[in-house]
Amino acid sequence: MYIKRHLEEAVLKRAEARGAVVITGARQVGKTTLLENIIPHVQKVTLDHIPTRISALNEASAFFSLNPPPLFIDEVQYAPDLFSYIKIEIDKAKKKGMFFLTGSQKYQLMLNVSESLAGRVGILDMLGLSMREINGDSFNKPFIPNIDYLMTRNKSSSKHDINIIWQKIHRGFMPELVANPGMDWEEFYSDYIKSYLERDVRALAQVGDEGDFLKFMTVCATMTGQMLNLSSISRDIGISQPTAKRWLSILETSGVIYLLKPYSNNLLKRTIKTPKLYFLDTGLASYLSMWITPDTLRVGAMNGQMFETFVICEILKSYYNAGKTPNMYYLRTASGQEVDILLCQDNVYYPLECKVSAEPSLRDIKHFQILEELSGINVGEGGVICMAQDLLPLSQKHKIIPVWAI
């Protein structure tokens, strides 16, 4: 069963403006299925198929004689020589929507795109299913916590049962798992990790011990929603910090994790410069950190971290699915004052906190005052994203924002 993806509109719009469209994202988030559904008339070749990959690697010029555009090339990063020929084809024909490319190894893919296809390609990021998509909600605007957005969202969204939200956070947002409720959760993620290690990790770097890399992934999963601490991670696993840094880059470029940058400002003294780490699928993070059921996760020690991870992912999806990239940060001072999320739009900074509680209080936004005290900073509306059922005022400027409002 195909679940309609909000990214469809952005893909078609990019195809009208560029010679090629690239969709990047982790394995099994639905890149191939999306294109198969919106461009069924376009010939598809996949470089996961070894004979096809060998042909593309050894005879790139002949490859396009047999596969003329318009063409959909899946996992295109496996044959980097194709990019120069794609450029030639686009420049020769001067047409739009000639190539549709997907890849699950973003660093390799974007390196070739930037070298060969600059100005000729539209680039889109894709994550797993959003709550909007799962619920069949057609609303597709990027999240911003101002009154206009929230009132519009309040009219279009349906409220969610807390238990159902935790079931979804635990199960994760991979399309295959969502579309097939009877699929075994543990088997899916066990196979997913095995495939990831064999296909992406080996291709991206020479990892001497895949067991150590799996331990590294597991430790990172337990740290989702926390500040990155490479020295602690490397010490726990028994690897060097340079190795930990390289392995972290593999997780990031293959779409497994997201690093939220810290906000810095010359007027703010002694702010933390370390990014925060988030897994891009809460189901994978739950599996790796061994939360076997939604109920144990909901009441467990990581419930706040996992809820915050879920919120970050839903915000990212709201932007990526609209073909945009959010200006999103977090703020933490050396004295421990923290703002979980800062969204910036049109030079206005919107502060947000994430709380598992359904009854947030003014104490939860006390650190927003850090921004209010800075001259030259335009602080917008904000609030606490939480498990409350209703959109309510929290102060004159800030609100209680139910998670369904994202």
N, C-alpha and C positions, 0 to 999 in steps of 0.2 A: 504494500500500500504506500503510495507516494503522498507525503504530507507537503502541502504547498509551502514553498520557501519565500520569504519576503525579499531575499536577494535577487529574485528573478527580474524585477523591474530595473534594478541597477545594472544587471548584466546586459539586458537588452538596450538600455540607454547608452552604456559604454560602447556597445557594438555599433551603434549608429554614429558614434563620434570617432572611433579609432579603428585601425586596421586589425588589431588583435585585442583580445580580452584575456587576462590572466586571473584565475581564481586560486588563491593559496589557502591552505588550512591543513589541519591534522588528518591523518587517515580516518576514513569512515564517517566524516562529518556530513557527507552528502554532496560533494562537489560534482562527481560524475553523474549521479542520479539527477541532480538539478539540470545539468546541461542536456542530458538525454531526454528530459521532459520538455524543455523549452526550445530546443533546436533539433527535433527528431529527424529533420530532413538533411542534416549535415553529417557527412561521413565521419565515423569515429575510428581512431586507432589508439591503442594503449601500449605504452612502453613498459608496462608491467609484464607484457607478453614477450618472452625472451627472444624468439626469432624476429619479431618486429623491432625490438630494441637493437639487435645485432645489425639488422638492415639499416636502421637509422644511423647507427654509429659508423658503419663501414662505408655506406653509399648514400650520404646525405642528399646529394644532388639528384640521384636516381629515385630517392624516396619520394620526392614531390612530383616526379613524373607519374608515379603510380598512385599518388595520393594528392591530387590537386585541390586547391582551396575552392569553396569554403571547407575547412577541415577542423575537426575537434581532436586534439592530441592530449591524451591523458598521461599524467606523470612525465611531463616533457623534460624535466630536469635530468633524466637519465641519458639524454642525447644532446649535450650542449652545442654540438656543431650545427644542429638544426636552426639555431637562433639566427645565424648570419644568413641562412637561406630564406628564413621567414622574412627577414628585413628586405632581402632582394625581391621576394614575391610581392610584398606590400608596396614597395617603391615602384615596381614595374606596373602593377595593376591600378594603383592609386584608388583602391576601393575600401569601403568600411566593412567590418565584420567578417574578415577573411579567415581569421584563425581564432579558435577558442582553446585556451591552454589551461591545464590544471597541474598542480604540483603540491606535494606534501613535505617538501624540503625547501623551505623558504629562502634560506641563505644562498644555496646554489642557484635556485631559480631566479632570484632577484639580481644576483651577480651577472647572470647572462642577459637578463632583461635590460639592465642598466647599460651594459656594454653594447648591445646590438639593437634594442628596440625603443630607445628613449624617444619620446614624443609620438610613438606609433601604437602604444599599448595602454589600455585601461586596466588598472590593478585593483583587485577586490579581495578582501580577507573574508573567510568564512569560518564560523564556529558551529557547534552542534545546534540542535533545535532550541529555539527560545520558547519561553512560556506562552508568548503571543501565538507562535506558530502551532504549538501543541493544542492550544485552546481554539484554534481556527479564527483568531482575532485578526482582522485586516489592518488594524492600526499599525502604522509603520514610520512613526516619527521618532527621531533620536530623543532620548530622555533628557530633560532639563527641568529642575524642580521649581519653575516659576509658576505663577498663578494661572497663566493662560494654558500652559501645557497640562497642569494637574486638573484643571476644571474640564478640559477636553477629554482627558484620559478617564476621569471619573464617570463621564457619560458613556464611554465606549467599552469599558472593561467590566468583566464579571469578577466577583470576589472569590477568593480561594480559601478552602478549608486548610487549617494549619497542618493537619496530619497528611493531607494530600501533598502539600508543598514539601514536607520532609520525605515523603515517599519518592517524589521526583528528584529532590536533591540527592538522595541516596542512590537511586537507580541510574541517574545520569541522563544526558541529553543526546546520546548517539542515536541517530534516526532508526537504526535497526532495532535497538532495544525499546524505543518508544512505540514503534509500529507493531512490534511483536511482544505483547505483554507476557506471553508464556515462555519467552526465551530465558534460559537460565542466566542470571546475572553474573555469577562467579565464573561460569564457563566462558561467557562472552569476554570479560576483561582478562581472563587468563590467556585466551587465544589472541586478544588484542595486543597484549604486552609481548607475547612471543613473536607475533608478526612484526611489531614495531622494532624489537631488538634485531630481528633477522634482516629486515628490509632497510629501515632508516638508519639505525645506529651503525651498522656495519658499513653502510654507504657513506655516512658523514664523517666517520673517524675510525681509526684503529683502536678499538677498545679492547685492551688485553684480556680483561676478565668480565664477561657479561654478567656474572653473578654479582660482582662489585657494582656494576652499573645499575642493576636492578635494586640493590641495596640503596644506592644513591637516589634513585627515583622514589623509593619508599620513604627515605628520610625527608626528601623534599615534600612529599605528600603530607607528612605529619606537620610540616611547617607552613602549609598553605595559609594565607592570611596573616603571615608574620613577616617581620623584617628579615631579609636575607642575611645569613650568617655562614659564610663559606668556611671560615676556620673551624666552626663547630661541626659542620657537615663533614668536612674532610677528616677531622679528628675521629668522629664516630665511625667512619668507614675504614679509616686507615689508608687514605690516599693523600697525595700532595694537594696543596691549594691550587697550583696551576692546573692539575688534572680536574679538580672539582670545578674550576672556572670553565674549562673546556667542555666538560660534560653538561654544565648548566646551559652553555650556549647551544648544545645539541638539543636539549629539551625545549629551549625557546624557539630555535629556528624550525623545529619540526612541529610546532603548534601545540605542545603539551602544556607549557606554562606561559604566564604573562608576568612581566616585571613592571610594577607600577612605580613610576619615577617620583622621587620626593620633590616637593615644591621648594624653590629657593628664591630669596629676595634679599637685596642688599640691606634692606631695613630690618630684616630678621637676623639676629645674631645667634650663632651656635645652633643651627638646625641640623638635623640628621640628614646625611647625604646618601644613605643606603636605600636601595629600592625594596619594595615589599614583593613577596613571591605569591603568585596565585596559580593554582591548577585551572586549566581552561575547561575541564569537565569534572564536576563534583563526584560523579559516579566512579571515575578512575581514581580520584583522590580517596574516596571512601574505601574502595577495594584495596588499594595499596596500604592504607593505614589500618586495615582490618576492622572496619565497622561493618559487621555482617548484616545488620538489619536497620531499617529506618528508625525504629524505636530506640535502639542503643545509641545511634548517632544523635538523635534528638535530645537525649538527656546526658550525653557523654561529654567528656572534657573538651572535645573539639567542636562542640555545636556552634559556638560563636564564630570560630575561624571558618567553619564550613558555610555558615549562613552568609558571612561577609564575602566569601569566595563566590557563592551563588549570586549575590547582588552585583559584584564587580562583573561577572560574566554576563548577566542580563543587561547591564548598562552597555557593555562592549557590543553585544549582539544588536542592541537597538541602533547603534551607530553603524556598525559594519553592514547590517542588512539594508541600511539606507544609502550605502555606498560612501560612508564618511568615516573619519577617524576622530575619536574624541580627544580633546585636550584635557586629560585627566591626571591628577596627581594626588598625593597624600602629604600631610604636613606633620612633622614631629619635632619638637624642640629638645635640646639636650636635657632640659629639666623634666621631660616626660609629658608635656602638653601635646595632644594629638588631635588632628582632624582626619577622619578616615578617608574622606574623598573630597577633592576640590575639582569641580568641573568648571572649565573656563570657556565662555562663549562671548564674543564681541567685547572682550576685555572686562567682562563681569565674572567674578568668582563666586560660585555657588557651593557653600560648605554642606557636607552631609556626614552623618554618623550612621553606622549599621548596628542595630541591636536586635537580639533574638526576642526580647521582651515584646509583649503586645501592649504594654503600658509605659512608654518612655516618659521621662520627666525633663524639666529644665536643666537638671544636673548633666544630662547627656549632651547638652550643647554648650556647656560652660566654656569650652576651649575655642568656640567660634570668636570669642572676644579678641583673640590674638590678631585676627584679620581686621577686626573693627578698629583696632588701635593703630593700624598702619596708615600713614598718609599716602595718598596717591593710589590706593587700592579700592576699586569699586566692588563692594561686597553685595552680592545679590541674595535672593531668597534661598533658603535651604531647609534643613530639617533632619529628622531621624527616620531612616528607612527601617521598617520593623514588621512584626507579625500582626499588627493591628488590622482590624477589618475595615475601618472607616478613615477617610481623609479628614483630619481635624487640625485646628490651630494649636500650636504649642507655645508660641509667643506672638507678638505683633508681626514679626517678620518670618518666622519659621514654623514648620508644620510637622505633624505626625503623618508620615507618608507610608501607606501600606505597600508591601512588596508587589502587589498586583498593579500598582500605579506606574511601575517602570515600563 
